[in-house]
Amino acid sequence: MVSRVKFGVIGVDHGHIHGMIDGLLAAGAACVGWCTGLETPPEVKGAFATSYPEFPELSEAEILEDARVSLILSAAINSDRADIAIRAMRHGKDVLVDKPGCTTSEQLLLLKDAVRETGRRWIVCFSERLTVESTTVVDRLIGEGRIGQVIQTVGLGPHRRNAHRRPEWFWQRQRTGGILNDICAHQYDQFLHFTGSTEARVVAAHISNVANPERPDFMDFGEVLLEGNGGRGYARVDWLTPDGLPTWGDGRMTILGTEGYIEMRKYVDIAGQSGGDHVILVDGKGIERFNASGAGTPFFAKFLHDLEQRTETAMRQDHAFLATELSLQAQHMAEGEKAR
């Protein structure tokens, strides 16, 4: 199905932009052009241009002033994303931004003001849920009541550091927003989604540098305890994935219900099953394993429909705001604890 939505890309610093673009193209949208910031490394720009040779490189002004463009995508440097989104909304564009959507509470307040004043959408692409096919299977199983009422999530988000490939801003807390605001952003989204929570708070948070003494301001380990009106959650994230793992991280999510539980092994199964998107369900009848490959990722088609119809079936605006608020709260709490 071809959508009427045409989008522009502003900022390609993080590789998540490829999944965002590919998802929208597959759902029928069209790209008008792209640009990126002055700090984007030449090799990153070159790789992007090679991946999408049909997209012209334009200026930001050309993209924002193009009346055909109704949506802006951004995976710029983390601390730059809020300003890009606000400029886009003030030009009448909806926004789909890579996580984290912003890096400070002040930026979030400005984003909320822009959404309220312009009527535009500001949605965050939490790729560890929205671009993972195992999510589609898990949503169905939970909807069927296979594990009863969800009461808790435990999310694990390890990442490989790849220090030799990282730009300088990667090591700077003010540019990334910190570990609990950056890579842990996925975990707040999944906690809210799977527990159905519309209100939530951070109970406890911790960060530390355990393996990178040469960069004392870089936190490579973080954990957070969450409480919502639909359940509780725990998340652990780190930059400690060993080189022997055949992928960037052993991302997992365990969802506990009153009548069973589900484990998602998203990218690898270290028990030996090949591929990714493994779903394991345990209930009163036994253990059942599902291969979610081919289940699809319906977010992008729903998102385009929402933009055209002004509905909220892919992600509610208040969900994007709440997940972002939790990330900022957790980072602030953990830094306060560390300073004591």
N, C-alpha and C positions, 0 to 999 in steps of 0.2 A: 504494500500500500504506500502510495506517495503522499507525503505530508506537505502542507503549504508552508511549513516552517523553514526559514532559511537562517543560518547561523553564521556568526563570525567568531574567530578564535583570537583572544588577546592573552598571550603568555603561554609558552610551551616548556617551561623549565622543568616540570615534573612529567615523567613518563605516563602518568595516569591520563594525560590528555588523549593518548591514543585510544584507550578504552572508551572514553567519553565520546570521541568523534565516531569511532567504529559503531558504537551502539546506536547513535543517532542516525548515521547513514543507513544502517540495516533497518531502522524503523521508518525510513522514508524521507528524512530531512535532507537538506542540501547545504553545503558550505560555500560561502561567498568569498572568503579569504581569511588570511591570518597575519598576525604580527606578534612580536615578542619584545622583551625588554633589552636594554643595552648590556645587561650582565649575563644574558643567555650565552653559554659557550658556543663557539662556531660549530663544534662537532654535534651539539644538540640541535642547533638550527639546521645543519646539513642533514642529519638523520630524519628530522621532521619533513623537510622538503623532499627527501627521497621517498618517504613513505606516502606522501600526498602530493605528487607532482602536478596534479590538476588544480590545486588550490593556489591562487596567486598570493604573493606576499605584498601586503598593503601597509599603510600607516594606520595607527589607531584611529585617527580622525576620520579617515576614509571609511573604516568599518562602522564607527559609531554614527556617522552621518548618512549612511546608506539606508534609505527608507525600506529597502527590501528585507533588511536584517531585523528580525524580531527577537533573536536570542543571542546572547554572548556566552561563550565558554571560556574558562580561564583555569590554567594550572601554572600561573606565574609563581615567583618567589612568594612564600607564604605570607609575609608581612605586607606584600603589595596587593593581595587579592581583594581586600575590602575596598580600597580606593578605586580599583578597576571596576568592581561591581557597582559601586555608587555612581560612578560616571556613566556606566551603561544604563542603569535604571533611570538616571536623569535624562538620558537620550531616548527613553521610551522602550528600552529593551528588557526582557526577562533575562535571568542569569542562572547558569549552571556552573558551579565552581567546584574545583577539587577540594578535598579536605586538607588542612583545616580552612574553613571559610574566612577566618580572621585570626588575629593573634593577640588582641587586647580587648578588654571589656569596653573601652571607649569606641573601638571600631564597631563592635556589635551594636552599641546604642545608635551609632550613625547609620548602620545598615537597617536597623528597625525603623528609624525615621524615614529613610529613603523608600522602604517598602510601603510604609503607611502613606507617605506623601504622593508617591507615583502610582501606586496600585500594581506595581510590577512584582514578579516572583523572584525570590532569591533562594535557590535550592542547592544543597550540597550533595555532591556525588560521593557517597561513602562506598567505595568500590568493593570493599571486603564483604559487603552484603549485596549491593545492587548489580554487580557484574559477575556474581558467583552463582552457577547453576544449582548448586546444592541448596541454596536459599529457597529456590522455587519448590523443591521437593519437601523441604522442612516446613514451609508455610502450609503446604497441602496437608501434611501429616498432623500438624498442630490443629489446623482447621477441622480435620476429621475427628479430633478428640482422642487421638491415639495415646497421648501421654497425660490426658486429663488437663487440669488447670496448670498453666506454667507458673512456677513460683520463684525460679532463680535461673540466671545465666552465669556461666563461667567462660570468659573469653581470653584466649591466649593469642598474642600478636607479636611473635618474634620476627625480627628483620635482620638481614645481613648488612653489615656496616659498609663494606666495599669502599674503604677509606680512600683508595687511590683514584676512585672515580668521582668523588664528591667535590662539588664546588665549595668555595670558602664560606658562603652563606649557610651551608648545611651545618656547620659547627657553631653558628652564632645563635644563641638563645633568642635574641630580639628579632631575628629574621625568621626563625622556624616556629616560635611560640612555645618551644619546650616539648619534651617527649610526651607528656600527658595531654598536651593540646594538639600535637601533630599526629603521630602514629596511633595514639590511643583514641583518636576521634572516632575511628571505626567502631570501637567497643561501646561507646555511649549510644551510638545509633542502633547497634544490634540489641543492646539491653532494652532500650525503649521499645523497639519494634517487637521483639519476641515476648516481652512481658506485657505488652499493650499499655505501658505506662504513659500517661500524659502529664504527670507531675513527678518530679524526682529531685533528689539532692545527693551531694557527695558526702558520705559518712567519714571516710578517711582516705588519705592519699600520701604516697611516698615516692621519692625519686632519689637516685644515687648514681655515682660514677664508680663502677666496680672493676672495669677492665681497660680504661683509657686514661691513665694518669697523666699522659703528655698533653691532654686537653682537659684541664680541670673544670672548665665551664660546661662541658658536654656531658649530659646525663644519659647513660646507656641502659638504665633499668628503671622501671616505674610500675606501680600498682595502685589500684583504686577500688574502694568499696562503695557501692551505690545502693540507694533505697528509692523505690518508686511506688506509686499507687497501684501498680500491677505486679510488683514482685521486687526481688533484690538481685544484686549483681556484683560480680568480682571480675576484675580484668588485670592481666599482667602483660606488659609490653617490654621489649628489650631490643638492643642492637647487638645481640650475642650469637646469632645463628652461625654454627661452625661451618667451615668450608666443605666438610664431607657431606652435608645435606645437598641433594640434587636440585633444590630450588631455593628461593630467597628466604623462605620462612615456613615453619610448620604451623600455619594458622589453624586454630581449632576453636570450636564453640560447643559447649555442653549446655543443654537446655533441660532443666529438671522440672518435671511435672508431678502432679499428685498421683499419677498412675503409671509413670515410666519416665524414661529420659531419652534424649537424642544427642548423639555426638556428630558434629560435622568435622571431617578432616578435609579441608578445602583444597590444599595444594599438593599434598603428599600423604601417603600412608606408610609410616615407618615400620608397620607390621608386615609389609611386603606386597600388598595389593598395588598394582600398577596404576598410573594416572592420578588424577585428582578428583574432587567433587564426590567424596565418599560420605555416605550418610548411614549411620548405624542407629537403629532404634531398639530399645529394650523395654518390654512391657510384661504384663502378666502371662503372655503366651510364649515368650522367649525372646530370642535375639534375631533381628532381621536387618539385612544389609541392602542398601540401595545404591546403584550407580546413577548419579544424577547427570552424567554427561548427556547432552541433548535435551535437557529439560527446559532450556531457554532462560532468558533474562528479560522478563516482561516490563521492567522499569521504563525503558526508553520509549516504547510505544505508548505506554500509559502517560508518560511525561509529555510527549508531543500532543496527545489528546487533551491533556489538562491545559496546555498553553493555548490551544485553539478554542476550547470550550470554557476555560476559566474554572475548571473543576479541580479537585484535589484527590485523585485516586492513586497517583504514584508516590507522592510524599506531601504531607501537610506542611504548610509554612511554619506552623508552630512547632512541628517536630524538628525541622532544620534549626530553628532558633534554640530549642531546648537542648538538643544534642550539643550545640556549640556552647551554650551557657555552661553545661556540665564540664566540658573540656577546659574552659577557662577557670571555673571554680576549682577543679582538681589540680591544675597546674599552680594556681595561687596558693591553695592549701598546702601542697607538697613543698613549695618553696618557703612558705612560712615555717613549716615544721623543720626544714633543713637549716633555717637561719637561727633556730633556737639553740 
